[in-house]
Amino acid sequence: MLETLKRDVCEIAKRAQRDGLCKHKSGNFSARDKETGLVVITPTSVDREYLTPRDMVVITLDAEVVENLSGLKPTSEVLMHLQVYKEDPEATAVCHTHSMYATTFAVLNKPIPAVVYEVANLGLSKARIPVAPYGRPGTMDLPMSIVESIKEANCMLLQSHGVLTFDKGNIYDAYLKACYVEEIAQLYWNALVAGQGAEPYSLPTSELAAWEYPHQVKMPK
């Protein structure tokens, strides 16, 4: 069932560990099938070195497990993923990482401003990566804590926890956003250190909204 999505989610989970966005057994990933509405999600407490597509869990938006061929439970943060899909019915993939610099700002409860133009790809409506208030993992507090931030951006910091990104394309696009969040967080950190704590210049919302593909490029007909 949903074998392609299983392979994709498994691949991204492994890539996140290789890229250093998640360590040990932290973080989780999911993708939603547009036709059935079913969600493929990573299992809880499995070392990614040994993770296979067969280990992925298929679940409904009501948190009912439809298929778990390896007998595994979905991640304990499954309700957070499902909340994204409920709040944004067009969302098709969710990534939750624990990358170092972004999580540092999550611990500080400090939004990351638009210090570089690449944030234009992150769906920021207020020219910042917002921080969702703390919600205890494994409880309804966690999914409820992200509701307002979902309305503001396609990515967020989770206070005292980590990073969440989502996309309307595929899980590779959602993961790319997680990579951007970490890179921008590191740039912001470096700018703060170099400036001895002074806030660097950040781009306004109007500038981010003005992006368009250059009309001078003439494509063949």
C-alpha positions in Angstrom: 0.0 0.0 0.0 1.4 3.4 -1.1 4.8 1.9 -1.7 6.2 5.0 -3.5 5.3 7.2 -0.6 6.9 4.7 1.8 10.1 4.7 -0.1 10.2 8.5 -0.3 9.5 9.0 3.4 12.1 6.4 4.4 14.7 8.0 2.1 14.1 11.4 3.6 14.3 10.1 7.2 17.7 8.5 6.4 18.9 11.6 4.5 18.0 13.8 7.5 20.3 11.8 9.7 23.1 11.8 7.1 22.8 15.6 6.7 22.8 16.1 10.5 19.3 17.6 10.8 18.3 14.7 13.1 20.5 12.6 15.4 19.9 9.3 17.0 16.2 8.6 16.9 14.9 12.2 16.9 12.6 13.8 14.3 9.9 12.3 12.2 8.5 12.5 8.6 5.3 11.9 6.8 3.6 12.3 3.4 -0.2 12.3 2.5 -1.6 10.5 -0.5 -3.9 13.0 -2.4 -6.2 10.3 -3.7 -6.9 8.3 -0.5 -6.1 11.0 2.1 -4.0 8.3 3.9 -0.7 9.4 5.5 2.6 7.5 5.5 4.6 8.2 8.5 7.8 7.1 10.2 7.6 4.7 13.2 8.6 5.5 16.7 12.0 4.6 18.2 13.7 2.9 15.2 17.3 3.5 14.4 17.4 5.0 10.9 20.4 2.9 10.0 18.0 0.0 9.9 14.9 1.7 8.7 13.2 0.3 5.6 10.1 1.2 3.6 8.3 -1.8 5.1 8.6 -0.1 8.5 6.6 2.9 7.5 3.1 3.1 9.0 0.0 4.0 7.1 -2.6 6.0 9.1 -5.8 7.9 8.6 -6.3 11.6 9.5 -8.3 10.3 12.5 -5.1 8.5 13.8 -6.3 5.0 12.9 -3.5 2.7 11.8 -4.4 1.1 8.5 -1.2 -0.8 7.8 2.0 -1.5 9.8 3.7 -4.5 8.2 6.5 -4.5 10.7 4.1 -4.2 13.7 5.5 -0.8 14.6 3.6 2.2 16.1 3.7 5.5 14.3 5.9 8.3 15.9 4.5 9.6 19.2 4.3 13.0 17.5 1.9 11.7 14.9 -0.9 14.1 16.1 1.3 17.1 15.2 1.6 15.8 11.6 -2.1 15.1 11.3 -2.9 18.6 12.6 -0.9 20.1 9.7 -2.9 18.1 7.2 -6.2 19.1 8.9 -5.3 22.8 9.1 -4.0 22.9 5.5 -5.8 20.4 3.3 -3.4 21.1 0.4 -0.4 20.1 2.5 1.1 16.7 1.3 4.3 16.4 3.4 5.6 17.2 6.8 9.1 17.2 8.2 10.1 17.5 11.9 13.8 17.9 12.6 16.0 18.8 15.5 18.8 20.7 13.6 21.3 22.4 15.9 21.1 26.1 15.0 17.4 26.3 14.4 16.6 24.4 17.6 18.9 26.8 19.5 16.6 29.6 18.5 13.6 27.4 19.4 15.1 27.1 22.9 15.5 30.8 23.0 11.9 31.3 21.8 13.3 33.7 19.2 11.8 33.9 15.7 14.3 34.1 12.8 14.0 37.2 10.6 14.3 37.3 6.9 18.0 38.0 6.8 18.5 36.4 3.3 16.3 36.3 0.3 16.1 32.5 0.3 13.3 32.8 2.9 11.0 33.7 0.0 10.6 30.0 -0.6 9.3 29.4 2.9 5.9 30.9 2.7 6.5 33.6 5.4 3.6 36.0 5.7 5.4 38.1 8.3 9.0 38.0 7.0 10.1 35.7 9.8 10.2 32.0 10.8 7.8 32.0 13.7 8.1 30.1 17.0 5.1 27.9 18.0 4.6 27.9 21.8 5.7 24.9 23.7 3.5 21.8 23.6 4.3 18.6 25.3 5.1 15.8 22.8 2.7 12.9 22.9 -0.3 15.1 24.0 -2.8 17.2 22.3 -0.9 20.3 23.5 1.6 19.8 20.8 -0.7 19.8 17.8 -2.7 22.6 19.2 0.4 24.7 19.7 1.2 24.8 16.0 -2.2 26.0 14.7 -1.5 29.7 14.6 2.0 29.3 13.1 0.6 27.1 10.3 -1.5 30.1 9.2 1.6 32.3 9.2 4.3 30.2 7.4 5.2 26.8 5.9 7.8 26.4 8.5 8.2 27.1 12.2 10.3 26.6 15.3 8.8 24.5 18.1 9.7 26.1 21.4 12.1 24.0 23.4 11.8 21.2 20.8 12.8 21.6 17.1 11.7 22.5 13.6 8.5 21.8 11.6 8.1 22.3 7.8 5.4 21.3 5.4 4.8 21.6 1.7 2.1 21.2 -0.9 4.4 19.4 -3.4 6.2 16.3 -2.0 8.3 15.3 0.9 11.5 16.3 -0.9 10.2 19.9 -1.1 9.3 19.8 2.6 12.7 18.5 3.5 14.4 21.2 1.4 12.6 23.8 3.5 13.9 22.1 6.7 17.4 22.5 5.2 16.9 26.1 4.4 15.6 26.8 7.9 18.8 25.4 9.4 21.1 27.3 7.0 19.3 30.6 7.6 19.4 29.9 11.4 23.1 29.4 11.2 23.6 32.6 9.1 21.5 34.6 11.6 23.5 33.1 14.5 26.8 34.1 12.8 25.5 37.6 12.1 24.5 38.1 15.7 27.9 36.9 16.9 29.8 39.0 14.4 27.7 42.0 15.3 28.1 41.4 19.0 24.4 40.9 19.5 23.1 43.7 17.2 20.2 42.6 15.0 21.2 42.4 11.3 19.2 44.0 8.6 16.2 41.9 7.6 14.0 42.0 4.5 10.5 43.4 4.7 7.4 41.4 3.7 6.9 43.5 0.7 10.3 42.6 -0.7 9.7 38.9 -0.3 6.3 39.1 -1.9 7.7 40.9 -5.0 9.7 38.0 -6.3 9.0 36.8 -9.8 10.8 34.8 -12.5 12.8 37.2 -14.7 10.7 38.1 -17.8 13.9 38.6 -19.8 14.4 34.9 -20.2 12.9 33.7 -23.4 11.9 30.1 -23.4 11.5 28.1 -26.6 7.9 27.7 -27.8 
